[in-house]
């Protein structure tokens, strides 16, 4: 790298702290945003435990143990430990060395890893949206059967729960797009969230369909802040044989 390029990168890092540059064609550099203690200071509230339950249920619905799974973003480790106890072969990936991941990697650098599925819950919003396609391409490259993700969404939500004896519980969520005219501002962790201006469900679907078929999309009523997607990777051109 020339001296001029080095000086340019240093200036960008100082003037644009939320858009730091790397030597890799101006690629955004991921960084650890929270201390490990963040995951134990009121992090696992009842709503998040509800999300853990849904994450595990979706894995169990689409993958039978002992399938191999790559978990991108360890968080508090609850899902990883639970799936391992159920017999799944889980390899963890994170950029935070202090969380002791099996692989110290960025979500955009998974191409050398392979598993039956990859799960990535509440991770992609920690990078600017311009990196979303690169993240999806990376996830599609390593999850052979499915990729299961969740994204935060900001709506005014009304939920209804009902339970009658001997009948299954009913949970319903109604989401109203009250934030669609507002710009999302970086809050120290999230660069974007569904429901804000420029980040509609339709836009997310269009970008996902470049790399995946959407098998399932849902808002889980007991934690409507998280929207779940089950994605099936589309065949890459190099995987298609002659005449495909």
SULHU-V419303 format. One record per backbone hydrogen bond with DSSP energy under -1.0 kcal/mol. NH is the residue of the N-H (numbers start at 1). CO is the residue of the C=O. If there is no record, write none. Layout:
BEGIN
nh = (NH:NH)
co = (CO:CO)
END
This chain:
BEGIN
nh = (6:7:8:9:10:11:12:13:14:15:16:19:25:27:38:39:40:45:49:50:51:52:53:54:55:56:57:58:59:60:61:62:63:67:69:70:71:72:73:77:81:82:83:84:85:86:87:88:89:91:93:94:99:100:103:105:105:109:113:115:117:118:119:120:122:126:127:131:132:135:136:137:138:139:140:141:143:144:145:146:147:148:149:150:151:153:154:156:158:160:162:167:170:172:174:176:178:182:187:191:194:195:196:197:199:204:205:206:207:208:209:211:212:213:215:216:218:220:223:226:227:228:229:230:231:232:234:239:244)
co = (2:3:4:5:6:7:8:9:10:11:12:16:23:24:35:36:37:43:45:46:47:48:49:50:51:52:53:54:55:56:57:58:59:64:89:117:91:119:93:74:77:78:79:80:81:82:84:83:67:69:71:103:96:97:92:94:103:106:110:142:68:146:70:148:150:123:124:128:129:131:132:133:134:135:136:137:139:115:116:116:231:118:229:120:227:225:194:176:174:172:170:164:162:160:158:156:176:179:190:125:152:199:193:182:196:200:201:202:203:204:205:208:208:232:230:230:228:226:220:223:151:218:149:216:147:213:211:236:241)
END
